[in-house]
Amino acid sequence: MNYSDLTEDVRHELVHFFKKHQNPGFVYHSREHTEEVVAHVSEIADHYQLDEKDRFVVTTAAWFHDMGYFTGESNGHEERGALAAEDFLKEKGVHEKQITTVKGCIMATKLPQSPNSLLEQIVCDADLFHFGTEKFAERNKLMRKEAEWRKGEKISKSDWRLGTIRLLESHHYHTSYCQDRLTDAKMKNLKKLKSKALDEEESEPINLPLQDSAKTDEKAEAPEIKKPKYDRPDKGIETMFRITSNNHQRLSDMADNKANIMITTTSIILSVLLSVLVRKLEENPYLTIPTMMLIVICVITMVFSILATRPSLPHGTFTQDNIRDKNVNLLFFGNFYRMNFQDYSAGMQEMMNDREFLYGSLTRDVYSQGVVLGRKYRLLRVAYNVFMFGIIVSVLAFAIASHYSGGFTD
């Protein structure tokens, strides 16, 4: 299947669609917006080096994702766009599996975004790419203007600003590429919005999240809400936790590989000893002690290697007291795998809304990884030491036994 030609067919179809359905009211969800999303999809796809098929999927989803605005109400526009993409792709003979993937990418852009794969994450991040760019203020004005056109009435700046603040605070980029590139700029845009909201003098105060209603008329108290405790972590802290966790994971993988090497080596030696050498002991009794020594060495080495890789699981539950005391790590599956989803989700929401709880959980997770790593490497060191010195002693024992039994005669 020629995906380049298919992509060009999709582009031609949507360009023709936008020309046919031109409407001055769509100042934000316009052809320009769609083409920007397509461009951002291509940029992110380049970073992840997507193959031709996956690139076709995300590009097609980007072209169709807002098409439904022109054929009905704003609610449900994702479904209409997905159905339009399905009809078009079926006519082009595209495989059903790829059509389903395209539809999934379009549906994932529905707010709140819920992507389940890298391809869906790419389309979602491309759709709201402008949150983390200098074009945000301009695009936000166009979005408000379009919303007023749809409602047929004016929307106050303060109400729109408050809604935008809530949207930015609940939003996060899904791909690591956009997280690294856009998060800082997005937070600056959010800070500007909050600053304008705090400085604006209106007859009724603006109730920003976590602001105490008893203090809304006291301008001096406003700075307390400039940095709610559930703000996203600073980029440097995020990077620190991510790098540390990744390093621990790589070290854990290395430890497991070392243990597997030792288990395999000792298994081969034991197999040879038990299948060949043990049968010869009646004919060569002087080799009994060295053979038994080597078998014991291999068994001890194998036991310590297995202990280094043997998993251990906690009880898998937590209580409301643990959540209240903030002494449970909800990022480790061993603490919740026996819980139902509702209890776990409630705990996660409370953690994400509490900066101290969130940082504490991340710190506890890194510490737990380090403790497990320490245990693995201690056991591995014992296994390697036993094997190394044991092999030396066993070889010397074989040499001495052979010598005194006349094994080294001319």
ZAVEXVO-551795 format. One record per residue (C-alpha): residue in one letter; z, x, y. Coordinates in pm, whole numbers, plus 50000, padded with zeros to 5 digits. Layout:
A/Z/X/Y .
...
***
This chain:
M/50000/50000/50000 .
N/49896/50137/50339 .
Y/50209/50094/50551 .
S/50049/50240/50862 .
D/49785/49967/50863 .
L/50049/49703/50789 .
T/50263/49824/51078 .
E/49965/49805/51310 .
D/49894/49449/51187 .
V/50253/49353/51268 .
R/50229/49505/51615 .
H/49901/49328/51685 .
E/50044/48995/51564 .
L/50355/49015/51785 .
V/50169/49138/52094 .
H/49935/48841/52056 .
F/50237/48612/52006 .
F/50408/48729/52326 .
K/50087/48685/52527 .
K/50047/48334/52390 .
H/50409/48236/52457 .
Q/50460/48392/52799 .
N/50746/48224/52983 .
P/50895/48343/53314 .
G/51240/48232/53199 .
F/51259/48502/52932 .
V/51343/48787/53165 .
Y/51552/48968/52903 .
H/51418/48863/52562 .
S/51068/48962/52657 .
R/50794/49170/52507 .
E/50934/49469/52697 .
H/51273/49431/52525 .
T/51112/49402/52181 .
E/50899/49710/52239 .
E/51208/49904/52349 .
V/51388/49801/52029 .
V/51087/49914/51825 .
A/51092/50248/52006 .
H/51464/50294/51944 .
V/51417/50202/51577 .
S/51154/50474/51552 .
E/51385/50725/51720 .
I/51674/50654/51481 .
A/51437/50646/51182 .
D/51313/50993/51279 .
H/51670/51120/51280 .
Y/51734/50989/50929 .
Q/51387/51095/50809 .
L/51305/50756/50659 .
D/51010/50740/50426 .
E/50700/50538/50510 .
K/50818/50224/50331 .
D/51163/50209/50493 .
R/51015/50288/50834 .
F/50780/49993/50791 .
V/51075/49767/50705 .
V/51286/49853/51012 .
T/50985/49851/51246 .
T/50874/49508/51123 .
A/51227/49372/51159 .
A/51242/49506/51515 .
W/50917/49332/51608 .
F/51027/48995/51466 .
H/51401/49000/51542 .
D/51385/48803/51872 .
M/51070/48603/51803 .
G/51279/48292/51734 .
Y/51385/48265/52100 .
F/51035/48143/52184 .
T/51027/47869/51919 .
G/51362/47695/51969 .
E/51718/47724/52093 .
S/51895/48058/52113 .
N/52121/47953/51826 .
G/51942/48018/51501 .
H/51673/48238/51652 .
E/51743/48505/51387 .
E/51669/48259/51106 .
R/51344/48150/51272 .
G/51240/48511/51325 .
A/51317/48596/50963 .
L/51112/48300/50837 .
A/50821/48393/51063 .
A/50831/48749/50929 .
E/50840/48617/50572 .
D/50533/48395/50625 .
F/50334/48674/50789 .
L/50423/48939/50530 .
K/50343/48706/50239 .
E/49995/48658/50383 .
K/49958/49036/50387 .
G/50062/49067/50023 .
V/50385/49255/50088 .
H/50623/49275/49792 .
E/50899/49014/49783 .
K/51172/49278/49770 .
Q/51052/49434/50096 .
I/51027/49093/50261 .
T/51388/49024/50165 .
T/51493/49359/50313 .
V/51311/49283/50640 .
K/51480/48943/50661 .
G/51817/49105/50594 .
C/51764/49349/50880 .
I/51679/49062/51117 .
M/51978/48851/51010 .
A/52213/49148/51048 .
T/52150/49145/51426 .
K/52329/48811/51455 .
L/52648/48853/51656 .
P/52894/48967/51545 .
Q/52664/49216/51375 .
S/52723/49266/51005 .
P/52484/49526/50859 .
N/52524/49612/50491 .
S/52280/49901/50459 .
L/52146/50192/50661 .
L/51824/50004/50740 .
E/52021/49707/50873 .
Q/52245/49940/51072 .
I/51941/50103/51233 .
V/51797/49770/51350 .
C/52136/49651/51478 .
D/52196/49969/51678 .
A/51841/49965/51818 .
D/51886/49602/51931 .
L/52195/49689/52142 .
F/52091/50045/52221 .
H/52109/49976/52595 .
F/52488/49930/52578 .
G/52513/50308/52582 .
T/52247/50389/52841 .
E/52204/50387/53218 .
K/51988/50076/53183 .
F/52290/49867/53080 .
A/52369/49721/53424 .
E/52005/49623/53482 .
R/51969/49467/53136 .
N/52300/49283/53174 .
K/52179/49120/53498 .
L/51858/49009/53325 .
M/52057/48867/53035 .
R/52274/48665/53275 .
K/51968/48539/53462 .
E/51809/48425/53135 .
A/52133/48256/53026 .
E/52145/48065/53355 .
W/51785/47956/53305 .
R/51864/47828/52957 .
K/52177/47642/53067 .
G/52019/47512/53385 .
E/52321/47611/53593 .
K/52476/47910/53762 .
I/52721/48136/53578 .
S/52983/48303/53797 .
K/52982/48680/53803 .
S/53346/48693/53699 .
D/53295/48469/53396 .
W/52987/48663/53287 .
R/53163/48995/53343 .
L/53461/48885/53135 .
G/53234/48777/52850 .
T/53046/49107/52867 .
I/53374/49302/52858 .
R/53478/49117/52545 .
L/53138/49179/52388 .
L/53149/49554/52457 .
E/53505/49583/52329 .
S/53421/49407/52003 .
H/53097/49601/51956 .
H/53060/49935/51784 .
Y/52756/50135/51681 .
H/52703/50155/51307 .
T/52491/50466/51258 .
S/52647/50806/51313 .
Y/52346/50898/51527 .
C/52414/50622/51780 .
Q/52789/50674/51761 .
D/52750/51036/51864 .
R/52483/50974/52125 .
L/52578/50642/52285 .
T/52950/50571/52247 .
D/53062/50779/52547 .
A/52811/50615/52779 .
K/52899/50270/52646 .
M/53267/50329/52719 .
K/53177/50437/53074 .
N/52981/50115/53121 .
L/53279/49920/52992 .
K/53513/50105/53227 .
K/53292/50019/53525 .
L/53296/49651/53431 .
K/53675/49651/53403 .
S/53709/49830/53734 .
K/53492/49570/53908 .
A/53688/49290/53746 .
L/54017/49435/53867 .
D/53894/49493/54222 .
E/53730/49154/54265 .
E/53934/48914/54480 .
E/53902/48556/54363 .
S/54118/48250/54394 .
E/54199/48269/54022 .
P/54283/48598/53852 .
I/54062/48738/53579 .
N/54242/48732/53247 .
L/54130/49049/53079 .
P/54237/49104/52718 .
L/54606/49186/52673 .
Q/54684/49108/53041 .
D/55022/48937/53086 .
S/54959/48595/53242 .
A/55289/48619/53424 .
K/55155/48913/53623 .
T/54805/48796/53709 .
D/54899/48731/54069 .
E/55052/49073/54115 .
K/54777/49315/54209 .
A/55011/49610/54166 .
E/55047/49535/53796 .
A/54671/49537/53729 .
P/54642/49909/53637 .
E/54849/49843/53324 .
I/54550/49676/53159 .
K/54294/49942/53238 .
K/54342/50096/52898 .
P/54444/49840/52633 .
K/54603/49991/52332 .
Y/54321/49877/52108 .
D/54050/50070/52295 .
R/53825/50270/52066 .
P/53959/50622/52004 .
D/53836/50904/52223 .
K/53526/51075/52091 .
G/53704/51406/52037 .
I/53972/51242/51823 .
E/53711/51049/51625 .
T/53519/51369/51564 .
M/53835/51553/51456 .
F/53926/51290/51198 .
R/53568/51263/51071 .
I/53521/51639/51031 .
T/53862/51687/50871 .
S/53807/51404/50625 .
N/53460/51533/50535 .
N/53595/51885/50483 .
H/53868/51756/50254 .
Q/53614/51557/50057 .
R/53392/51862/50011 .
L/53691/52070/49899 .
S/53789/51798/49654 .
D/53436/51794/49511 .
M/53448/52174/49477 .
A/53782/52153/49295 .
D/53646/51892/49055 .
N/53341/52107/48984 .
K/53561/52411/48914 .
A/53778/52206/48679 .
N/53472/52071/48498 .
I/53338/52424/48453 .
M/53666/52535/48299 .
I/53688/52229/48073 .
T/53332/52286/47951 .
T/53390/52659/47891 .
T/53711/52614/47695 .
S/53559/52328/47496 .
I/53272/52552/47382 .
I/53511/52834/47288 .
L/53736/52595/47094 .
S/53437/52448/46913 .
V/53324/52793/46802 .
L/53674/52898/46698 .
L/53744/52584/46495 .
S/53401/52558/46333 .
V/53336/52926/46255 .
L/53623/53169/46298 .
V/53906/52961/46147 .
R/53712/52938/45820 .
K/53697/53315/45803 .
L/54072/53369/45838 .
E/54132/53364/45462 .
E/53888/53652/45427 .
N/54015/53826/45742 .
P/54388/53744/45769 .
Y/54438/54020/46029 .
L/54248/53797/46280 .
T/54495/53508/46248 .
I/54724/53604/46536 .
P/54443/53687/46786 .
T/54263/53364/46690 .
M/54575/53152/46738 .
M/54636/53324/47071 .
L/54284/53243/47191 .
I/54313/52880/47078 .
V/54644/52839/47262 .
I/54499/52997/47576 .
C/54201/52762/47572 .
V/54417/52455/47512 .
I/54655/52542/47797 .
T/54362/52611/48030 .
M/54198/52281/47938 .
V/54522/52087/47990 .
F/54573/52222/48342 .
S/54206/52163/48428 .
I/54229/51803/48310 .
L/54552/51753/48507 .
A/54371/51878/48819 .
T/54104/51607/48787 .
R/54313/51327/48637 .
P/54333/51040/48888 .
S/54659/50877/48983 .
L/54684/50529/49132 .
P/54963/50372/49338 .
H/55073/50015/49271 .
G/54784/49880/49484 .
T/54977/49634/49703 .
F/55144/49625/50042 .
T/55377/49381/50216 .
Q/55406/49233/50563 .
D/55706/49461/50613 .
N/55477/49760/50554 .
I/55237/49627/50817 .
R/55516/49557/51063 .
D/55669/49902/51010 .
K/55322/50064/51018 .
N/55401/50273/50712 .
V/55104/50181/50491 .
N/54763/50346/50483 .
L/54507/50063/50460 .
L/54221/50316/50453 .
F/54305/50426/50097 .
F/54197/50187/49823 .
G/54504/50267/49611 .
N/54720/50076/49859 .
F/54528/49747/49847 .
Y/54308/49717/49537 .
R/54535/49447/49392 .
M/54558/49249/49716 .
N/54346/48945/49796 .
F/54087/48978/50069 .
Q/54263/48750/50320 .
D/54583/48957/50321 .
Y/54390/49282/50341 .
S/54167/49154/50621 .
A/54471/49037/50820 .
G/54631/49379/50779 .
M/54313/49556/50888 .
Q/54281/49337/51196 .
E/54637/49417/51296 .
M/54574/49787/51244 .
M/54252/49784/51450 .
N/54429/49605/51735 .
D/54708/49861/51745 .
R/54610/50210/51862 .
E/54932/50366/51729 .
F/54888/50199/51389 .
L/54523/50304/51372 .
Y/54591/50668/51458 .
G/54890/50669/51224 .
S/54676/50541/50936 .
L/54405/50800/51001 .
T/54668/51075/51018 .
R/54834/50951/50700 .
D/54496/50939/50525 .
V/54416/51300/50618 .
Y/54764/51411/50512 .
S/54734/51232/50177 .
Q/54399/51398/50112 .
G/54559/51734/50186 .
V/54849/51669/49946 .
V/54609/51576/49666 .
L/54398/51882/49739 .
G/54704/52107/49727 .
R/54800/51972/49387 .
K/54445/52013/49253 .
Y/54415/52374/49365 .
R/54762/52469/49239 .
L/54679/52337/48893 .
L/54337/52502/48903 .
R/54490/52835/48998 .
V/54724/52814/48698 .
A/54431/52723/48472 .
Y/54217/53013/48595 .
N/54505/53261/48573 .
V/54591/53153/48219 .
F/54228/53175/48115 .
M/54162/53509/48284 .
F/54472/53693/48158 .
G/54464/53508/47827 .
I/54109/53619/47754 .
I/54202/53980/47832 .
V/54507/53968/47604 .
S/54313/53791/47328 .
V/54030/54047/47334 .
L/54283/54331/47318 .
A/54457/54155/47030 .
F/54128/54126/46840 .
A/54052/54491/46906 .
I/54397/54608/46792 .
A/54393/54386/46483 .
S/54047/54506/46385 .
H/54146/54869/46441 .
Y/54459/54863/46229 .
S/54282/54668/45955 .
G/54011/54929/45930 .
G/53760/54729/46129 .
F/53652/55039/46320 .
T/53563/55265/46026 .
D/53246/55466/46022 .
***
